[in-house]
Amino acid sequence: MESNLVIELDILQRCIKRDRDAFRSVVEQLKRPAYYHALALSGNSQDAMDLSQEAFARAWQSISTFEPSHPFYPWYYTILKRLALNLLRAKKRHPQTSLSQSLQVSLTDTEAEQNNGIERASADGSPKHQHITAQTQQQVRLALARLSLEDSEILCLKDMHDYAYKDIALMLSIPMGTVMSRLYAARNRLRIQLQELGYEHA
């Protein structure tokens, strides 16, 4: 997949000068990956939309602190992740919304993504996981909810949203080799959780 996370230096320099049109072009370019990354962190569509939009607003407010010679998305992602972690802590404090629920990606969320014009597709253009039964999806969601945020995040980015390793490396500010090793370990931990939940194909 061709990376769409790199912003041209000229545009970033214009953003530093408070050029709103330049920043709008940044938002337009990054809103799709930002949404999916927020979804991996928060677990539901509405939170993901709110988080990604708020993170862009915070980024604009703090744009004078950004060094345009550095990649923009990792800087944006630190804002996004901080907001997401704050949201998860808030959900954990409220008994009506557990942390496990906030880490689950529901079938309703998938419908909402499509209604917003955002589709999850595999490389051949067909909807990803279209042959997975509802029961299997439920087991995967429950297993993901048992994992750490780091594990569920990288699994969502690669196995659910099909980002290339280089894109994940850029978003997480880690080497591509670290992405592969983390993903390998996270898949193993997911497999263990699925086995404990009685999923026979894990």
C-alpha positions, -999 to +999 in steps of 0.1 A: +000+000+000+014+034-010+020+055+021-003+085+024+011+097+058+039+119+045+031+156+042+051+178+018+076+201+035+061+232+018+027+225+032+041+220+067+060+252+065+028+270+055+010+254+084+036+268+108+027+302+094-009+296+104-021+290+068-055+275+074-059+262+038-026+244+041-037+227+074-071+218+058-051+199+031-033+181+059-065+171+075-080+160+042-049+138+035-048+123+069-084+120+080-088+084+068-057+069+085-064+091+116-099+077+119-087+041+116-059+047+141-084+063+165-107+033+160-079+009+169-073+029+201-109+036+212-129+007+198-160+024+184-168+045+154-183+076+171-154+079+196-129+074+167-145+103+147-145+125+178-110+117+188-095+122+153-112+155+149-103+167+183-067+157+178-066+177+146-080+207+165-053+203+192-026+199+165-037+232+150-036+249+183-001+237+189+012+239+154+038+265+163+056+239+184+059+215+155+093+212+137+084+210+100+116+191+091+102+161+111+074+138+100+040+153+109+020+121+116+040+107+145+036+141+162-001+141+155-004+105+167+011+114+202-018+139+205-044+114+193-031+086+216-031+109+247-067+118+240-076+082+235-059+071+267-078+098+286-110+086+271-103+050+281-095+061+317-128+080+318-147+050+305-131+028+331-142+051+359-178+049+348-194+015+356-219+018+328-190+017+302-162-008+309-127-006+295-133-040+278-163-025+260-143+005+248-117-018+232-143-038+212-150-031+175-187-039+170-206-048+139-226-016+143-193+003+141-185-013+108-219-002+094-212+033+107-178+034+090-194+025+057-221+052+062-193+077+067-178+067+034-149+048+050-146+012+040-123-015+053-111-035+023-085-061+015-059-056-013-083-071-039-110-046-030-134-071-013-146-063+022-121-076+048-134-105+070-166-108+049-166-146+053-161-145+091-192-155+110-208-133+136-198-158+162-161-157+152-162-119+152-176-119+187-149-143+199-122-121+183-136-089+199-137-106+233-101-118+228-089-084+217-105-068+248-083-091+270-051-078+254-030-048+262-036-016+243-003-020+225-013-055+213-048-046+203-036-015+186-010-032+163-034-061+156-061-037+145-038-016+123-024-047+105-049-075+106-081-055+106-071-024+086-044-039+065-018-011+068+016-018+054+045-024+078+061+009+068+030+028+075+026+013+110+062+020+117+057+056+108+025+059+129+041+043+160+075+058+155+092+025+157+115+005+133+097-018+108+115-048+124+099-038+157+065-037+141+070-073+128+082-086+162+054-069+181+029-082+157+042-117+159+040-116+197+006-100+197-008-126+174+005-153+197-011-137+227-044-133+207-042-170+198-039-179+234-069-158+244-090-173+216-081-208+228-091-199+263-124-187+249-129-220+232-123-209+196-113-242+180-095-227+150-071-205+170 
